[in-house]
Amino acid sequence: MRVYLDNAATTPLDEEVLDAMIPVLKDGFGNPSSTHSYGRKIKSLIERARKNVAKHINCMPGEIFFTSGGTEADNMAIRCAVKDLGVKHIVTSPIEHHAVGHTIDRLKAKGLVDVTYVHLDENGHVDLQHLDQILSTSSKTLVSLMHANNEVANLLPLHRVSEICHKHGAVFHSDTVQTMAHYRFDMEELEQVHFLACSAHKFHGPKGVGFLYVNKSVQINPLIHGGSQERNMRGGTENVYGIVGLSKAMDVAYKDLNTHHAYVTDLKSYMIERLNNSIEGVKYNADSSSLDKSLYTVLSVSLPPTDIAPMMLFNMDIMGVACSGGSACTSGSNIGSHVLEGIDAPNDRPTIRFSFSRFNTKEEIDYAVNCLVKLYS
Ligand SMILES: Cc1ncc(COP(=O)(O)O)c(C=O)c1O
């Protein structure tokens, strides 16, 4: 049996998404910037996709900028906030994805910003009082905090954080790569959020495409210079089939979101129950096992110390179970994770991140748990 439980790293492409992309790949070869009919036809697909994405998150089409994925969207938000919005201070957490963390490190190393790390509580959640306190004595600030952590699954109260940022006049960016198309977003309600990052391959869309939501109240300039694509905001011929795929993947995700949410949550709670009953001393990192305070697609399991810890993921892989130690960057190996370090996870307990999608089944969960049990017997 082969079981894929690494959906936080990437998800399989949905058949309906593939079907939407194929005609574009086959016949839609025109350059969207060309003024002849081939170009105009393709350009209209991009604009239709933009409108559709905007409709899903209740914002204006002009607030959506297509990118090459989550990493570019995060870079664009953070770098443009510094370059164009006068940001001199960034408040973030020690457990952000490298697309955020390394970008901020670089800006700090170049002397362009000061950086403050907000405290995390004992369950790995952002300490909102500390955030409020930091912002009360700070100006020209960008707050960059992810909506859901990709390794330990903790969820951030996005609306509450946006209110705190608004109270202190801070710009707010949230990496929503793990949550976009997994939760509903209403940008009218979240009007105090300035930037959101999205990546299509995290919700059964294609790789290499995503978008940055930029609130109409902020004016930024391009990060990538070139042609006049994306209304002069991002040079480069558009990834049209990717954009069409992203838009379709959002349709599929949002059409049955409540059903998918309930189904995947049930898989997660089933796995928790099976692990609790099968492996003595099993624990969960941060708030990963709390069904209301964590991302329903991710479970970060903290296993009892064992001599075979370094070989654990390898052995699971041999038995046909694809899972990871932390983020995709550490998939297949057990090397240190800045997130586990950031939440003070004990060093002697191996971590396995299982992440689910609507294509997984309880039989697959049973199989994965049985494989783990074998490793411990
Ligand atoms: C939270 C988070 N942010 C950003 C990214 C990067 O997205 P992409 O792979 O589209 O560059 C990922 C993907 O692993 C992620 O999980």
Ligand as a Chemical Component Dictionary entry (heavy atoms), coordinates in Angstrom:
data_LIG
# 
_chem_comp.id                   LIG 
_chem_comp.type                 NON-POLYMER 
_chem_comp.pdbx_formal_charge   0 
_chem_comp.three_letter_code    LIG 
# 
loop_
_chem_comp_atom.comp_id 
_chem_comp_atom.atom_id 
_chem_comp_atom.alt_atom_id 
_chem_comp_atom.type_symbol 
_chem_comp_atom.charge 
_chem_comp_atom.model_Cartn_x 
_chem_comp_atom.model_Cartn_y 
_chem_comp_atom.model_Cartn_z 
_chem_comp_atom.pdbx_ordinal 
LIG C1 C1 C 0 3.419 28.553 5.173  1  
LIG C2 C2 C 0 4.091 28.527 3.850  2  
LIG N1 N1 N 0 4.499 29.679 3.288  3  
LIG C3 C3 C 0 5.089 29.710 2.080  4  
LIG C4 C4 C 0 5.308 28.561 1.363  5  
LIG C5 C5 C 0 5.973 28.645 0.029  6  
LIG O1 O1 O 0 5.038 28.486 -1.011 7  
LIG P1 P1 P 0 5.526 28.068 -2.487 8  
LIG O2 O2 O 0 5.901 26.618 -2.402 9  
LIG O3 O3 O 0 4.339 28.285 -3.353 10 
LIG O4 O4 O 0 6.648 28.959 -2.841 11 
LIG C6 C6 C 0 4.918 27.329 1.910  12 
LIG C7 C7 C 0 5.174 26.066 1.185  13 
LIG O5 O5 O 0 5.787 25.155 1.689  14 
LIG C8 C8 C 0 4.280 27.305 3.183  15 
LIG O6 O6 O 0 3.878 26.174 3.754  16 
# 
loop_
_chem_comp_bond.comp_id 
_chem_comp_bond.atom_id_1 
_chem_comp_bond.atom_id_2 
_chem_comp_bond.value_order 
_chem_comp_bond.pdbx_ordinal 
LIG C1 C2 SING 1  
LIG C2 N1 SING 2  
LIG C2 C8 DOUB 3  
LIG N1 C3 DOUB 4  
LIG C3 C4 SING 5  
LIG C4 C5 SING 6  
LIG C4 C6 DOUB 7  
LIG C5 O1 SING 8  
LIG O1 P1 SING 9  
LIG P1 O2 DOUB 10 
LIG P1 O3 SING 11 
LIG P1 O4 SING 12 
LIG C6 C7 SING 13 
LIG C6 C8 SING 14 
LIG C7 O5 DOUB 15 
LIG C8 O6 SING 16 
# 
